[in-house]
Amino acid sequence: MKYHIWSLGCQMNMSDAERIATTLESINYTPASTEKEADLIVVVSCSVRQSAIDRIHGKIRNWNLRKTKEPLVTVLTGCVLDEDRLAFKKVFDLVFDIENLAQLPAMLADKTAEAEKEIENYFKIIPRYTSAFQAFVPIMTGCNNFCSYCAVPYVRGREYSRPHTEIIAEVRTLLKNGYKEITLLGQNVNSYGNDNPKEITFPELVQLVNDESDDFWLRYITSHPKDMSDELIKKFIQASKLTDYLHLPLQSGSNEILKKMNRHYIYEHYKKLIEKVRAEKPDIAISTDIIVGFPGETNEQFMHTVRAFEEIKYDMAYISQYSPRSGTAAAKLEDDVPKPEKKHREKVLTDILAKTALKHNKKYLDKEVTILADRYQKGVLFGRSGSFKLVAVKTEPRDLIGKFVKVKITDANAWALTGEMA
Ligand code: SF4
């Protein structure tokens, strides 16, 4: 029997997919090379955008047509809002909560069986890592923040910190097997441990992981500005494997909009954090997430985000136009910024970003940087630097994938660097 996993959305879902694969292989399923070849299809759903939900509905219609001609089992998990769940239960053979993954074999045997909640066992499943040199290690799940536009606290529940002994054990095994990049993963990693007074803090966890080996890079995503402590900022110096890169979502530069988003900080606090980080590591690359056109966002409020972009001078930003997710607090507000205006605001920010990113990238010209090579395509080797810059190197095919490679940068644009073997 063959399986196919279709994972939508963020790295959390991709990490879930790795654990789903191991679970299915434990009951003798093998990976299908294509979706068509699969006897079992598992969808790891994302609730962040309605478009993802619409795509799943489109796919399941085709799969259910296929089921009239040949046997096929369809399963849905991941981030599923209650109201979507009801509709999905009618069209999928099985819908289950990812935290109950350890019970998937039993649920496949009896699709009417009710699963017991058991997040502890979810983390004990050894994933089938998709890469042989980069790994995402989940350290927690859920979120307590209830940002008004976000469905995560509803679909993933409250924060649960995985025991640090388990995290260290997973990291140790990865490093022993030659992994070169470890990313600690969670919806809000810097609140790690807050749900359990006996657990260590996130900065302590970073240090412990850092001290496991000498030859690897350490990253983490995603952080919340309200939980970014001085102790954690100091780790950029104290933890030598931590790369020169910080992704810190701002979402909006307007304090009024931040309040409506329920983000629990003001822009001035965020700006101070960036100043502190840059005081420790002047060359650190900084990226962010932004939502434009949040309900009621006036032009004046948007101009505060413009000011933030001009002041902070990001290396990268993931800018999205607001779209409501039903079930969230923001979905009750009128989505009143017209689509063309959202598009315009996105473009204004992208134009500023293109200038600041280019300026940052030009600093690397004629310098030597180390990349972790991750693929070779049409005579070009690609990889990311510690500061998460995409680097392309023209070279003969060599056994370099999964290795640290020194590159001399010869050209730079806003979105990537080009170089030659150093
Ligand atoms: S911090 Fe906010 S945006 Fe991030 S997962 Fe939690 S509720 Fe969603």
Boltz pocket constraint, residues with backbone or C-beta under 6 A from the ligand:
constraints:
  - pocket:
      binder: B
      contacts: [[A, 143], [A, 144], [A, 145], [A, 146], [A, 147], [A, 150], [A, 151], [A, 152], [A, 153], [A, 187], [A, 188], [A, 224]]
      max_distance: 6.0
